[in-house]
Amino acid sequence: MVTVGPHCLDDSEVRGVVFDVDGTLLDTMPLFYPSWPKTGDQPRFGLRVSEEDFYRLAGVPLPDIVHSLHVEQKGCAPSPEFVKDFVAEKVRVHKELEAVKGPPPPIAGVVALAKEYKSRGVPVAIATSGIKDIVLEHLHAVGLQDLVPRELMVFSSDVAKGKPDPAIYLEAARRLGVEPRFCRAYEDGESGLQSACLAGMETIDVTFMQDYPAPEALRKAKMEQISRREWLPA
């Protein structure tokens, strides 16, 4: 694993831990991607979504991804109705595909870390951009519904701004009752890494774990993102 940013904690200093879900606790990303181009290619939407785009925007709330792609490709902001319809169709298409392929598997090494913290008495929270109902379904499907108490699960719908804004991690720290500087965050996507880092937490990039399931598109996006981290504090 790799620490992002200057803030580092000794294990003895960690008073709370926060995990992202999609791409961190669960290997959802390869299963999430196909529904994006299938939705975007529909004539009523007309948005191209490459695998590189998908990993570049990993961790950003779905409506914000649609907004960003629309601005990039059409030169203007989409209407709220466009965004709402796109997200609804994307979720519908994904559920159809998932019914065939099955739910996303856990990422064993990351789940083991979360369970280890719990066994040591360190409180664990979740901070995810995922849609609440889908996240809960996925956690239940792989037996992780009790990994984190429901009151310590923070969704983007719970805060005013989603990742990369630090609000979701600040809310997770508040619910844990721990100052952010004594929290350790585990993330995979650039927007989530930025969110946790700007919240003042020690921030760990799980995609560099030895057994992390990383496709080539993710590795390519990761290297490009690392080279352009202007948001990183000195």
Phi, psi and chi 1 to 4 in degrees:
 res  aa     phi    psi   chi1   chi2   chi3   chi4
   1 MET       -  156.1  -70.6  176.1  -72.0      -
   2 VAL  -125.1  133.4  169.5      -      -      -
   3 THR   -85.0  132.1  -60.2      -      -      -
   4 VAL  -105.0  123.3  177.3      -      -      -
   5 GLY    95.8  172.8      -      -      -      -
   6 PRO   -82.5  -14.0   31.0  -35.4      -      -
   7 HIS   -84.9  120.5 -175.5   41.0      -      -
   8 CYS  -130.2  144.3  -65.8      -      -      -
   9 LEU  -121.7  143.8  -66.3  171.5      -      -
  10 ASP   -75.0  150.5 -174.9   80.4      -      -
  11 ASP   -53.5  -34.5  -76.6  -13.6      -      -
  12 SER   -69.5  -16.8   62.8      -      -      -
  13 GLU   -92.0  -12.5  -61.9  175.5  -61.9      -
  14 VAL   -75.1  120.8  177.3      -      -      -
  15 ARG  -110.1  -11.6  -60.2  178.0 -172.0  172.4
  16 GLY  -160.3  149.3      -      -      -      -
  17 VAL  -130.6  139.4 -175.9      -      -      -
  18 VAL  -126.7  129.7 -171.7      -      -      -
  19 PHE  -114.5  137.2  -72.9   85.8      -      -
  20 ASP   -71.5  168.5  173.8   46.0      -      -
  21 VAL  -109.1  -67.8  176.8      -      -      -
  22 ASP   -67.4  117.2  -64.6  -38.5      -      -
  23 GLY    86.5   -4.1      -      -      -      -
  24 THR  -118.6  -66.2  -61.5      -      -      -
  25 LEU   -82.3  -34.0  -73.8  169.7      -      -
  26 LEU  -122.4  142.8  -58.7  179.3      -      -
  27 ASP   -85.8   65.1 -169.8   19.0      -      -
  28 THR   -85.1  -24.5   52.9      -      -      -
  29 MET   -59.5  -47.2  -56.0  -53.6  -85.2      -
  30 PRO   -62.5  -27.0  -23.1   35.3      -      -
  31 LEU   -83.0  -27.5  -61.9  177.8      -      -
  32 PHE   -76.7  -31.8  -83.9  164.4      -      -
  33 TYR   -61.7  -47.9  170.6   62.7      -      -
  34 PRO   -54.9  -31.3  -27.4   37.2      -      -
  35 SER   -71.2  -20.4   59.0      -      -      -
  36 TRP   -68.2  -56.6  -81.3  100.6      -      -
  37 PRO   -66.3  -32.4   19.8  -31.2      -      -
  38 LYS   -63.1  -33.4  -77.2 -177.9  177.1  -67.9
  39 THR   -80.6  -48.5  -57.2      -      -      -
  40 GLY   -62.5  -30.6      -      -      -      -
  41 ASP   -74.8  -12.1  -72.1  -15.1      -      -
  42 GLN   -64.5  136.9  -65.0 -179.2   27.7      -
  43 PRO   -53.8  -33.2  -27.5   35.7      -      -
  44 ARG   -71.0  -16.3   59.1  176.2  166.4  145.6
  45 PHE  -108.1  -51.6  -61.8  123.1      -      -
  46 GLY    61.4   43.7      -      -      -      -
  47 LEU  -116.5  131.4  -75.2 -177.4      -      -
  48 ARG   -85.9  132.5  -59.0 -178.5  -52.0  -82.9
  49 VAL  -131.0   98.2 -170.7      -      -      -
  50 SER   -81.8  166.5   68.2      -      -      -
  51 GLU   -63.8  -33.7 -165.6  172.8    9.1      -
  52 GLU   -66.1  -41.9  -72.6   74.8   18.8      -
  53 ASP   -58.8  -44.3  -70.2  -30.9      -      -
  54 PHE   -58.8  -49.0  173.7   70.0      -      -
  55 TYR   -75.6  -28.3  -77.3  108.4      -      -
  56 ARG   -64.3  -34.4  171.1  172.5   59.5   88.2
  57 LEU  -103.1   14.9  -65.6  167.1      -      -
  58 ALA   -56.8  134.2      -      -      -      -
  59 GLY    93.6  -15.7      -      -      -      -
  60 VAL   -76.1  139.1  175.8      -      -      -
  61 PRO   -53.9  144.0  -27.3   36.0      -      -
  62 LEU   -51.7  -47.9  -92.1   62.7      -      -
  63 PRO   -59.9  -35.0  -24.4   35.6      -      -
  64 ASP   -70.8  -32.5  -65.8  -13.5      -      -
  65 ILE   -64.5  -47.1  -66.8  176.5      -      -
  66 VAL   -59.4  -44.4  177.4      -      -      -
  67 HIS   -60.4  -46.4 -174.8  -80.6      -      -
  68 SER   -62.7  -46.0  178.1      -      -      -
  69 LEU   -65.3  -37.8  -68.3  172.6      -      -
  70 HIS   -64.8  -43.8 -165.7  -77.3      -      -
  71 VAL   -63.8  -43.5  169.9      -      -      -
  72 GLU   -63.6  -41.8  -71.0  175.3    8.7      -
  73 GLN   -95.7  -28.1  -64.1  177.1   27.4      -
  74 LYS  -112.7   -7.0  -61.4  179.5 -177.1  -69.2
  75 GLY    75.5   13.1      -      -      -      -
  76 CYS  -154.3  162.8   61.6      -      -      -
  77 ALA   -75.9  143.0      -      -      -      -
  78 PRO   -75.9  159.8   30.8  -35.9      -      -
  79 SER   -73.6  155.2   68.1      -      -      -
  80 PRO   -56.3  -34.3  -25.8   35.5      -      -
  81 GLU   -67.0  -39.0  -67.4   75.6   19.3      -
  82 PHE   -61.1  -48.5 -179.5   96.8      -      -
  83 VAL   -61.6  -46.2  174.3      -      -      -
  84 LYS   -60.7  -44.9 -177.9  178.8  179.0 -179.0
  85 ASP   -66.8  -39.8  -70.1  -13.1      -      -
  86 PHE   -63.6  -48.6 -169.8  106.0      -      -
  87 VAL   -62.2  -42.8  171.1      -      -      -
  88 ALA   -61.9  -42.8      -      -      -      -
  89 GLU   -69.5  -38.7  177.4   65.0    5.1      -
  90 LYS   -60.9  -44.0 -170.2  -89.8  178.1 -162.0
  91 VAL   -64.5  -41.2  170.6      -      -      -
  92 ARG   -62.3  -46.7 -174.4 -166.3   68.2   78.5
  93 VAL   -63.1  -42.3  171.8      -      -      -
  94 HIS   -61.1  -43.1  171.0   75.8      -      -
  95 LYS   -63.1  -36.3  -73.1 -175.3  175.4  179.6
  96 GLU   -62.6  -46.0  -78.6 -171.6   -7.8      -
  97 LEU   -66.6  -40.2  -64.2  173.3      -      -
  98 GLU   -67.6  -30.6 -172.5  174.0  -60.1      -
  99 ALA   -61.5  -26.4      -      -      -      -
 100 VAL   -89.1  -45.2  175.7      -      -      -
 101 LYS   -85.6  -22.9  -64.0 -177.6  178.1  179.9
 102 GLY    93.2  169.2      -      -      -      -
 103 PRO   -71.7  159.8   28.7  -36.3      -      -
 104 PRO   -69.3  141.3   25.6  -34.7      -      -
 105 PRO   -79.3  158.8   31.3  -36.4      -      -
 106 PRO   -71.7  155.0   25.5  -32.5      -      -
 107 ILE   -93.9  104.0  -61.9  177.0      -      -
 108 ALA   -54.3  -45.4      -      -      -      -
 109 GLY   -64.6  -36.6      -      -      -      -
 110 VAL   -74.5  -42.6 -177.5      -      -      -
 111 VAL   -60.9  -39.0  171.2      -      -      -
 112 ALA   -61.1  -38.3      -      -      -      -
 113 LEU   -63.3  -45.2  -77.9  172.0      -      -
 114 ALA   -61.0  -43.0      -      -      -      -
 115 LYS   -67.6  -33.5  -69.1 -178.9  175.8 -179.9
 116 GLU   -66.3  -42.7 -179.8 -176.0  -12.6      -
 117 TYR   -59.7  -44.4  -76.8  115.4      -      -
 118 LYS   -60.6  -41.3  -72.3 -173.7   66.3  175.8
 119 SER   -65.9  -25.3   70.2      -      -      -
 120 ARG   -89.0   -1.8  -72.3  162.4   40.7 -166.2
 121 GLY    84.7   13.3      -      -      -      -
 122 VAL   -87.6  123.4  179.1      -      -      -
 123 PRO   -66.9  141.5   23.7  -33.0      -      -
 124 VAL  -121.5  135.0  176.3      -      -      -
 125 ALA  -125.7  169.3      -      -      -      -
 126 ILE  -122.1  140.6  -83.1  172.5      -      -
 127 ALA  -133.7  106.0      -      -      -      -
 128 THR  -132.5  145.0  174.5      -      -      -
 129 SER   -86.1   -4.3  -64.8      -      -      -
 130 GLY   -66.0  157.5      -      -      -      -
 131 ILE   -70.7  130.0  -64.4  173.3      -      -
 132 LYS   -52.1  -52.4 -176.1  175.3 -177.7  178.3
 133 ASP   -61.3  -39.3  -69.3  -14.6      -      -
 134 ILE   -69.8  -42.9  -66.1  177.0      -      -
 135 VAL   -59.8  -45.9  170.6      -      -      -
 136 LEU   -64.5  -39.9  -65.4  176.8      -      -
 137 GLU   -60.8  -44.8  -73.4  175.4   10.0      -
 138 HIS   -65.9  -42.7  -74.1  167.8      -      -
 139 LEU   -63.6  -40.8  -68.8  172.8      -      -
 140 HIS   -66.4  -38.2 -170.4  -86.6      -      -
 141 ALA   -62.5  -28.7      -      -      -      -
 142 VAL  -109.1   15.7  -65.5      -      -      -
 143 GLY    75.8   23.3      -      -      -      -
 144 LEU  -109.7   17.0  -65.3  177.7      -      -
 145 GLN   -63.7  -22.0   66.2  -86.9   14.8      -
 146 ASP  -104.1   10.1  -63.0  -35.9      -      -
 147 LEU   -63.4  -40.3 -178.7   66.5      -      -
 148 VAL  -133.0  133.1  174.6      -      -      -
 149 PRO   -58.8  145.4  -21.0   31.7      -      -
 150 ARG   -55.7  -36.3 -170.0   69.8   60.2   86.1
 151 GLU   -70.5  -12.5   63.1  -89.8   18.1      -
 152 LEU  -104.8   14.0  -66.3 -178.7      -      -
 153 MET   -99.6  116.7  -64.4 -176.8 -180.0      -
 154 VAL  -109.5  126.0 -172.4      -      -      -
 155 PHE  -109.3  159.3  -60.6   86.4      -      -
 156 SER   -60.2  -27.0   57.4      -      -      -
 157 SER   -69.6  -11.4   56.6      -      -      -
 158 ASP   -87.1  -10.5  -65.1  -31.1      -      -
 159 VAL  -127.4  162.8  -66.1      -      -      -
 160 ALA   -68.5  -36.7      -      -      -      -
 161 LYS  -132.0  139.1  -67.3 -176.7  178.6 -179.9
 162 GLY   -86.2  179.8      -      -      -      -
 163 LYS   -56.4  139.9  -57.9  173.3 -175.4  178.2
 164 PRO   -87.7    3.1   31.7  -36.4      -      -
 165 ASP   -60.2  143.9 -170.4  -86.9      -      -
 166 PRO   -75.3   -3.1   26.3  -34.8      -      -
 167 ALA   -54.6  -41.4      -      -      -      -
 168 ILE   -68.1  -35.2 -165.8  167.2      -      -
 169 TYR   -77.6  -33.0  -84.8   97.9      -      -
 170 LEU   -64.9  -37.9  -67.8  172.8      -      -
 171 GLU   -67.8  -38.5  175.0   61.5   14.5      -
 172 ALA   -61.7  -43.0      -      -      -      -
 173 ALA   -63.8  -40.9      -      -      -      -
 174 ARG   -60.5  -44.1 -173.3 -167.9   69.7   79.3
 175 ARG   -68.0  -32.0  -65.3 -170.2 -171.4 -173.3
 176 LEU   -72.6  -22.5  -74.5  169.2      -      -
 177 GLY    74.5   31.0      -      -      -      -
 178 VAL  -127.4  137.0  177.5      -      -      -
 179 GLU   -61.8  138.6  -68.7 -177.9   49.4      -
 180 PRO   -52.4  -34.8  -28.0   36.1      -      -
 181 ARG   -67.8  -13.2   64.8 -166.9  177.8  100.9
 182 PHE  -106.1   15.4  -66.7  115.8      -      -
 183 CYS  -106.2  148.3  -69.8      -      -      -
 184 ARG  -115.7  128.6  178.9  175.7  -76.2  164.2
 185 ALA  -112.7  140.2      -      -      -      -
 186 TYR  -116.0  125.5  -70.7   88.9      -      -
 187 GLU  -143.2  164.0  -93.3  -77.3   -0.7      -
 188 ASP  -121.0  -41.6   67.2  -62.5      -      -
 189 GLY   -84.4  153.4      -      -      -      -
 190 GLU   -61.7  -40.7 -171.7   72.4    1.8      -
 191 SER   -65.0  -36.1   65.1      -      -      -
 192 GLY   -72.1  -38.8      -      -      -      -
 193 LEU   -61.6  -42.1  -66.6  166.6      -      -
 194 GLN   -65.0  -43.2 -178.9  175.9   -9.9      -
 195 SER   -58.8  -50.0  175.2      -      -      -
 196 ALA   -67.2  -40.5      -      -      -      -
 197 CYS   -65.0  -44.0 -170.4      -      -      -
 198 LEU   -71.7  -19.1  -65.0 -177.9      -      -
 199 ALA   -76.2  -11.5      -      -      -      -
 200 GLY    94.7   14.8      -      -      -      -
 201 MET   -93.1  155.8  -62.4 -176.0 -179.9      -
 202 GLU   -67.2  131.2  179.9 -171.3   31.0      -
 203 THR  -121.5  123.2  -54.8      -      -      -
 204 ILE  -111.8  129.7  -52.5  -64.2      -      -
 205 ASP   -92.1  108.1 -173.0  -19.7      -      -
 206 VAL   -74.2  -15.1  -59.6      -      -      -
 207 THR   -68.5  -11.1   66.5      -      -      -
 208 PHE   -95.9    4.5  -71.5   91.9      -      -
 209 MET   -63.7  146.9  -68.3  177.3   66.9      -
 210 GLN   -56.8  -40.7 -175.5  174.5   -2.9      -
 211 ASP  -103.5   17.7  -63.3  -33.8      -      -
 212 TYR   -70.8  133.5 -174.4   87.0      -      -
 213 PRO   -79.3   89.0   29.2  -34.4      -      -
 214 ALA  -111.5  113.0      -      -      -      -
 215 PRO   -72.1  165.0   26.1  -33.2      -      -
 216 GLU   -60.7  -37.4 -177.0   58.6   31.5      -
 217 ALA   -62.2  -35.8      -      -      -      -
 218 LEU   -68.0  -44.4  169.1   59.5      -      -
 219 ARG   -60.6  -41.4  -69.0  -65.0 -179.5 -152.4
 220 LYS   -64.3  -46.8 -179.3  179.2  178.2 -179.1
 221 ALA   -62.3  -39.0      -      -      -      -
 222 LYS   -63.0  -44.8 -176.4   68.8   63.5  174.2
 223 MET   -64.3  -39.0  -67.9  -57.6  103.7      -
 224 GLU   -66.1  -40.4  -68.3  177.5   -4.6      -
 225 GLN   -66.5  -41.7  -70.7  161.6  -12.3      -
 226 ILE   -61.0  -35.8  -70.5  173.5      -      -
 227 SER   -74.2  -11.8   69.6      -      -      -
 228 ARG  -124.2   34.3  -66.2 -175.3  -80.4  106.4
 229 ARG   -86.2   69.5  -79.7 -177.3  176.9  161.9
 230 GLU   -71.2  -18.5  -63.7  178.1   -3.0      -
 231 TRP   -78.4  -14.0   53.2  -95.2      -      -
 232 LEU   -66.2  124.6 -158.4   61.4      -      -
 233 PRO   -65.9  152.2   21.0  -29.7      -      -
 234 ALA   -67.1      -      -      -      -      -
